[in-house]
Amino acid sequence: MKVQIFTGFTEAGLSRKINKFIDNTSVEVVDIKFSTSFFYIGAIVIYKKIKSVQE
């Protein structure tokens, strides 16, 4: 398993970044953890790489 960390100043910005990552990579999302602070919203996406048929 691997992780990718994202941050954003708004929920919309954070969602856009996470969706772009999921759409543009061959991954199976295991879990997403959220955290907020006064200045930003953060998320850790826990994922597995999907093996292609050729691998």
C-alpha positions in Angstrom: 0.0 0.0 0.0 1.0 3.6 -0.6 -0.2 7.0 0.5 -0.6 10.4 -1.2 -1.1 13.5 0.8 -3.3 16.4 -0.5 -4.0 19.9 1.0 -6.4 22.6 -0.1 -7.8 25.9 1.2 -11.4 24.8 0.3 -13.3 21.6 0.1 -13.8 22.1 -3.6 -10.1 22.5 -4.2 -9.2 19.5 -2.2 -11.9 17.4 -3.9 -10.6 18.5 -7.3 -7.1 17.4 -6.5 -8.1 14.0 -5.1 -10.5 13.3 -8.1 -7.7 14.3 -10.5 -5.3 11.8 -8.8 -7.9 9.0 -8.9 -8.9 9.6 -12.5 -5.4 9.9 -13.9 -3.8 6.9 -12.1 -4.4 3.2 -12.0 -5.1 2.9 -8.3 -7.6 1.2 -6.0 -8.5 3.5 -3.1 -8.4 1.7 0.2 -9.3 4.6 2.5 -9.3 8.4 2.7 -8.5 10.2 6.0 -9.4 13.9 6.4 -8.0 16.5 8.7 -8.7 20.2 9.1 -6.9 23.1 10.6 -7.5 26.8 10.8 -5.8 27.5 7.5 -6.4 24.4 5.3 -8.0 21.0 4.8 -5.8 17.9 4.3 -6.4 14.4 3.2 -4.4 11.2 3.0 -5.4 8.8 0.3 -4.4 5.2 1.0 -4.2 3.2 -2.2 -2.9 0.1 -4.0 -1.5 0.2 -7.5 -3.6 -1.8 -9.9 -1.5 -4.1 -11.9 -2.1 -4.0 -15.7 -2.8 -7.2 -17.7 0.7 -6.9 -19.2 2.5 -7.0 -15.8 
